[in-house]
Amino acid sequence: MKEIDLYSEAKPRYYQLIPNKEDGLIILALYQKYQKQEFTEDQIIQIINKVLADLGGSQREENNRNNTIILRLQEFFLWRDRKRKVYGFKNYGEEFCQKVFKRLSESYHPAKIERLFKHLLDTLITSLEKNPAEILIWIDDHFNHRSNELALQIEILDQQVSESVDEFRFQIKEPQANIIQVIDTISAGLDQIKQHTYELTKGFQITYDIDDILQNMLKNQENFELLDSINYILDYNQKVRNHLDQVSIRIDKIKPRIREFIFEFNQRELDRKTDKFLHYLLDNASYLRQDNQSKRLVFPDEIESFSVRLPESVPRFYIFTEKDFVSKSPLPPVVRLIDEERRRVTVIKNIEKLEFKKKVQYWVKKAIDQIEQDGKLDFSPFFFRILSDEKNDLNIAVKTAHKLIKQCNSCQYEIIVDQNEYRNTNYANLSLWNMTILKRI
């Protein structure tokens, strides 16, 4: 693909590439009615008038306005057959409408997600059994296509959360008697989205299996030339997991606010009803005096009479039923089965991760100590030293570099990068930029 300055190229033609609301809805209305069929200018004008009337614009036909809109749409969305005087959709216009349609019609499918991940894992294992380099074909044939579908599912959940928030904000502004019922419905909808998020998180656990396979590949020096491709997949898996976490976090933040709103609304409603009741009593109650007795307050006829009892005059009884004296039969003990093989594998993985973390911490500390002692560190040879001492485990070297750069990115240190390549004769397929870390004085 040709390299271009996207901002500079798009700036003068932005409104032709990305239509405004009126033009966009006209394009969608045309596509909904005609799709791949051809249509005349009069039919376009009918759609224009219908859309603008629906949006509250002028219903009067204006030739200049219609001609301007049609000319704008011909830039990227419509083509015109001058001989036959008909119009049709350009490829860009079809893709625009199809993407909008797919986004609005796509729904959440947890079973589909699980199948997609299972397919990715199975095809990855099959590809690597042939040759590690097959991962490049696997990325093109399987991963890139499936990853778009997976990302779409997360976006659908996030969009559902946004719609629930918008609905909540709209409903609390509308005067209605059943506001609590409406809010409860929205809250239940968020619970459903939360359940979908949990299901999606469960499906995404397979990404950790994929990560383990790819990280094990980096322990073999022959696979160093595949580093960029492997990191591409690892970074993507981590990114989608983070996005999924963000959806869950959004819901966790919204739910307490909804509960707080319901509590405050109920409190205000109780205060309002109490105030209304007291005003009713003040306006409608009366005093009655009979036979030189003290005045008696008489409530309105609509309120039934009642007697007031002092708390200490009310007798207290503790009621025991027969079942309270019958001892319950002991419950049978629950026998839990332990998958020893799975437990063993989990323990091994945890030990490996712990050892990996310790080694990274060791090399980071060693690098920092050298910087503090000598005032600088030539990191490129230090990187290859890590590889050599750790039996060509590229994961440890890369993670150490990442953590060290992050730790030294402060006012105490200065990182200087020379884009000339640094190579080691023992690792012909691997090269680094010359990088030096200095301690600021």
C-alpha positions in Angstrom: 0.0 0.0 0.0 1.3 3.5 -0.9 2.5 5.5 2.0 0.6 8.9 2.3 0.1 11.7 4.8 -3.4 10.7 5.9 -4.2 13.9 7.7 -3.0 16.2 4.8 -4.7 14.1 2.1 -8.0 13.8 4.0 -8.3 17.4 5.2 -9.5 19.1 1.9 -11.9 16.2 1.1 -13.1 15.3 4.6 -16.8 16.1 4.0 -16.8 14.2 0.7 -15.2 11.1 2.4 -17.3 11.3 5.6 -20.7 12.8 4.9 -22.6 15.1 7.2 -25.8 13.8 8.8 -28.2 14.8 6.0 -26.0 13.4 3.2 -25.2 10.2 5.2 -28.9 9.5 5.8 -29.7 10.1 2.1 -27.0 7.6 1.1 -28.4 5.0 3.5 -31.9 5.6 2.4 -30.9 5.1 -1.3 -29.0 2.0 -0.4 -31.9 0.5 1.6 -34.2 1.0 -1.4 -32.1 0.3 -4.4 -28.8 -1.4 -3.2 -27.1 -2.7 -6.4 -29.9 -1.5 -8.7 -29.7 1.6 -10.8 -31.8 4.7 -10.1 -32.7 8.0 -11.7 -32.1 11.5 -10.6 -35.8 12.0 -9.9 -35.7 9.0 -7.6 -32.7 10.5 -5.8 -34.6 13.8 -5.4 -37.6 11.9 -3.9 -35.2 10.4 -1.3 -33.6 13.8 -0.6 -37.0 15.4 0.0 -38.2 12.6 2.2 -35.1 12.6 4.4 -34.9 16.3 4.8 -38.6 16.5 5.7 -38.1 13.7 8.3 -35.3 15.8 9.8 -37.5 18.8 10.0 -36.1 20.7 7.0 -38.0 22.5 4.3 -40.3 20.3 2.3 -40.2 22.6 -0.7 -38.2 21.3 -3.6 -35.1 23.4 -4.3 -33.3 22.6 -7.5 -30.0 24.2 -6.5 -30.0 22.4 -3.1 -30.8 19.0 -4.8 -28.1 19.5 -7.5 -25.5 20.5 -4.9 -26.2 17.3 -2.8 -26.1 15.0 -5.9 -22.8 16.5 -7.0 -21.4 16.0 -3.5 -22.4 12.4 -3.4 -20.8 11.8 -6.8 -17.3 12.5 -5.4 -17.0 9.1 -3.6 -20.4 7.5 -3.2 -22.4 7.5 -6.5 -21.4 7.2 -10.1 -23.5 8.5 -13.1 -24.1 7.0 -16.5 -24.4 10.1 -18.6 -25.7 8.3 -21.7 -28.5 6.4 -19.9 -29.0 9.1 -17.3 -29.0 6.7 -14.3 -27.0 6.4 -11.1 -25.5 3.6 -9.0 -23.4 3.1 -6.0 -19.6 3.2 -6.2 -17.6 0.6 -4.3 -16.8 3.1 -1.5 -20.5 3.9 -1.2 -21.4 0.2 -0.9 -18.8 -0.5 1.7 -19.9 2.6 3.7 -23.5 1.4 3.8 -22.6 -2.3 4.4 -20.4 -1.4 7.4 -23.2 0.7 8.9 -25.7 -2.1 8.3 -23.4 -4.8 9.8 -22.6 -2.7 12.9 -26.3 -2.0 13.6 -27.5 -5.5 12.9 -24.7 -7.4 14.6 -25.6 -9.0 17.9 -23.7 -10.6 20.7 -22.9 -14.3 20.3 -21.0 -15.9 23.2 -21.0 -19.4 21.6 -19.6 -17.9 18.4 -16.7 -16.3 20.4 -15.8 -19.6 21.9 -15.8 -21.3 18.5 -13.6 -18.6 17.0 -11.0 -18.9 19.8 -11.1 -22.7 19.6 -10.6 -22.5 15.9 -7.7 -20.1 16.2 -5.9 -22.3 18.8 -6.5 -25.5 16.8 -5.3 -24.0 13.5 -2.2 -22.5 15.3 -1.2 -25.8 16.7 -1.7 -27.5 13.3 0.4 -24.8 11.5 3.3 -25.0 14.0 3.4 -28.7 13.7 4.3 -28.3 10.1 6.9 -25.5 10.5 7.2 -22.5 12.8 7.3 -20.1 9.8 3.7 -21.2 9.1 2.7 -18.7 11.7 2.9 -16.0 9.0 0.4 -17.8 6.9 -1.8 -18.5 10.0 -1.9 -14.8 10.7 -3.1 -13.9 7.2 -5.5 -16.8 6.8 -7.0 -17.0 10.3 -5.9 -14.5 12.9 -6.4 -11.2 11.1 -9.9 -12.2 9.9 -11.1 -13.7 13.2 -9.5 -10.9 15.3 -11.8 -8.3 13.7 -14.9 -10.4 14.6 -13.6 -10.7 18.2 -13.0 -7.0 18.5 -16.5 -6.3 17.1 -18.1 -8.4 19.9 -16.4 -6.3 22.6 -17.5 -3.1 20.8 -21.1 -4.4 20.8 -21.0 -4.9 24.6 -19.5 -1.4 25.1 -22.1 0.1 22.8 -24.9 -1.6 24.8 -23.5 -0.1 28.0 -23.4 3.4 26.4 -27.0 2.9 25.2 -28.1 1.9 28.7 -26.4 5.0 30.2 -28.1 7.3 27.6 -31.5 5.6 28.3 -31.0 6.2 32.0 -30.1 9.9 31.5 -33.2 10.3 29.3 -35.6 8.5 31.5 -34.7 10.4 34.7 -35.5 13.7 32.9 -38.9 12.5 31.7 -41.9 13.0 34.1 -43.5 9.6 34.6 -45.1 7.6 37.4 -43.2 4.4 37.0 -39.7 5.8 37.0 -38.5 3.2 39.5 -39.7 0.4 37.2 -37.9 1.9 34.3 -34.7 2.2 36.2 -35.0 -1.4 37.5 -35.3 -2.5 33.8 -32.2 -0.5 32.9 -30.3 -2.0 35.9 -31.4 -5.5 34.9 -30.1 -4.8 31.4 -26.7 -3.9 32.8 -26.7 -7.1 34.8 -27.3 -9.0 31.5 -24.4 -7.1 29.8 -22.2 -7.9 32.9 -23.1 -11.6 32.4 -22.2 -11.3 28.7 -18.9 -9.7 29.7 -18.2 -12.6 32.1 -19.0 -15.1 29.3 -16.7 -13.2 26.9 -13.9 -13.1 29.5 -14.3 -16.9 29.9 -14.0 -17.3 26.2 -10.9 -15.1 26.1 -9.1 -17.5 28.5 -7.9 -19.4 25.4 -5.8 -16.3 24.5 -3.5 -17.3 27.4 -3.0 -20.7 25.8 -2.1 -19.0 22.5 0.3 -16.7 24.4 2.0 -19.7 26.1 2.6 -21.4 22.8 4.1 -18.3 21.2 6.2 -17.4 24.2 7.7 -21.0 24.2 8.6 -20.4 20.6 10.9 -17.5 21.6 13.0 -19.9 23.7 14.3 -21.3 20.4 17.0 -19.1 18.8 15.8 -20.2 15.3 12.5 -18.4 15.8 14.0 -15.0 16.6 13.2 -13.8 13.0 9.5 -14.3 13.8 9.7 -11.9 16.8 7.7 -9.1 15.2 4.9 -11.5 14.2 4.8 -13.1 17.6 4.8 -9.8 19.4 2.0 -8.6 17.1 -0.3 -11.4 18.3 0.7 -11.1 22.0 0.1 -7.4 21.9 -3.3 -7.8 20.3 -4.4 -10.5 22.8 -3.4 -8.2 25.7 -5.2 -5.3 24.1 -8.5 -7.0 23.7 -8.3 -8.4 27.2 -7.8 -4.8 28.4 -10.7 -3.6 26.4 -13.0 -6.3 27.9 -11.8 -5.3 31.4 -12.8 -1.7 30.6 -16.4 -2.7 29.7 -16.7 -4.6 33.0 -15.2 -1.6 34.9 -17.7 0.8 33.3 -20.6 -1.4 34.4 -19.2 -1.6 38.0 -19.0 2.2 38.1 -22.6 2.7 36.7 -24.4 0.2 39.0 -23.7 2.0 42.3 -24.9 5.3 40.8 -28.2 3.8 39.7 -28.7 2.3 43.2 -27.8 5.7 44.7 -30.3 7.4 42.4 -33.1 4.9 43.4 -32.4 5.4 47.1 -32.5 9.2 46.8 -35.6 9.1 44.6 -37.4 6.9 47.2 -36.3 9.2 50.0 -37.6 12.3 48.1 -40.8 10.4 47.2 -41.3 9.5 50.9 -40.6 13.1 51.9 -43.0 14.4 49.3 -45.8 12.1 50.3 -45.3 12.8 54.0 -45.4 16.5 53.4 -48.5 16.1 51.3 -50.2 14.1 54.0 -49.3 16.6 56.8 -50.7 19.5 54.7 -53.9 17.5 54.1 -54.3 16.9 57.8 -53.7 20.6 58.6 -56.2 21.7 56.0 -59.0 19.1 56.8 -58.6 18.1 60.4 -60.8 19.8 63.1 -61.1 20.1 66.8 -64.2 18.8 68.8 -65.2 19.7 72.4 -67.9 17.8 74.2 -69.2 18.1 77.8 -66.5 20.4 79.0 -63.8 17.9 78.0 -60.5 18.9 76.4 -60.4 19.5 72.8 -60.1 16.4 70.6 -58.4 16.4 67.2 -60.7 14.8 64.6 -59.1 13.5 61.4 -61.0 13.8 58.1 -63.5 11.1 57.3 -61.2 9.6 54.7 -58.7 8.6 57.4 -59.6 5.6 59.5 -59.4 6.0 63.3 -56.5 4.3 65.0 -55.2 4.0 68.6 -51.6 4.8 69.7 -49.9 2.4 72.0 -46.8 3.1 74.0 -44.0 0.7 73.2 -43.5 -0.4 76.8 -47.2 -1.4 77.1 -47.0 -3.9 74.3 -46.3 -7.4 75.6 -43.4 -9.2 74.0 -43.7 -12.9 73.2 -41.1 -15.2 71.8 -42.7 -17.9 69.6 -41.0 -21.2 69.2 -42.2 -23.8 66.7 -41.8 -27.5 67.0 -39.1 -27.6 64.4 -36.9 -25.3 66.6 -36.5 -28.2 69.0 -35.8 -30.9 66.4 -32.1 -31.3 65.6 -31.4 -31.3 61.9 -29.9 -34.4 60.3 -26.3 -33.9 59.3 -25.7 -33.1 55.7 -23.6 -35.6 53.7 -20.1 -34.4 53.2 -19.4 -32.9 49.7 -16.8 -34.8 47.9 -14.9 -32.6 45.5 -12.9 -34.2 42.7 -9.5 -32.8 42.0 -8.1 -33.0 38.5 -4.6 -33.9 39.4 -3.2 -33.5 35.9 -4.7 -30.0 35.5 -3.5 -29.1 39.0 0.0 -30.3 38.1 0.1 -28.3 34.9 -1.2 -25.2 36.7 1.5 -25.5 39.4 4.2 -25.9 36.7 3.0 -22.8 34.8 2.9 -20.8 38.0 6.4 -21.8 38.9 7.6 -21.0 35.5 6.0 -17.5 35.6 7.5 -16.9 39.1 11.0 -17.9 37.9 10.6 -15.7 34.8 9.6 -12.8 37.0 12.6 -13.4 39.3 15.0 -13.5 36.4 13.7 -10.3 34.9 13.9 -8.5 38.3 17.5 -9.8 38.7 18.6 -8.4 35.4 16.8 -5.1 35.9 18.5 -4.7 39.3 21.9 -5.6 37.8 21.4 -3.0 35.1 20.4 -0.3 37.6 23.3 -1.2 39.9 25.8 -0.8 36.9 24.2 2.6 36.0 24.5 3.8 39.6 28.1 2.6 39.8 29.5 3.6 36.4 27.1 6.4 35.6 26.0 4.7 32.4 25.0 1.4 30.7 25.6 0.3 27.1 22.3 -1.6 26.9 22.8 -3.3 23.5 25.7 -5.6 24.5 23.9 -6.0 27.9 20.9 -7.3 26.0 22.9 -10.0 24.3 24.6 -10.9 27.6 21.1 -11.6 29.0 20.4 -13.9 26.0 23.7 -15.7 26.4 23.3 -16.3 30.2 19.6 -17.2 30.0 20.1 -19.9 27.3 18.7 -17.8 24.4 15.4 -17.1 26.1 14.4 -14.0 24.2 11.3 -13.4 26.4 13.5 -12.6 29.4 15.7 -10.2 27.4 12.7 -8.4 25.9 10.8 -8.1 29.1 14.0 -6.8 30.9 14.4 -4.2 28.2 10.8 -3.1 28.5 10.8 -2.9 32.3 14.2 -1.2 32.4 13.2 1.5 29.9 10.0 2.1 31.8 11.9 2.4 35.1 14.6 4.7 33.6 12.1 7.0 31.9 12.4 9.6 34.7 14.3 12.7 35.5 17.1 10.6 37.2 18.1 9.0 33.9 18.6 9.8 30.2 18.1 7.3 27.4 20.1 7.9 24.2 19.2 5.9 21.1 21.5 5.7 18.1 19.6 4.2 15.1 22.8 2.4 13.9 22.4 -1.3 14.3 24.3 -3.3 16.9 24.8 -6.9 16.1 26.3 -10.0 17.9 28.1 -12.6 15.9 26.3 -15.4 17.9 22.9 -14.1 16.9 23.0 -13.4 13.2 19.2 -13.0 12.9 18.9 -10.4 15.6 20.0 -6.8 15.8 19.3 -3.8 18.0 19.7 0.0 17.9 22.6 1.2 20.0 21.1 2.4 23.2 22.8 4.0 26.2 21.3 4.8 29.6 23.0 7.6 31.5 22.6 8.7 35.1 21.8 12.5 35.3 24.1 14.5 37.5 
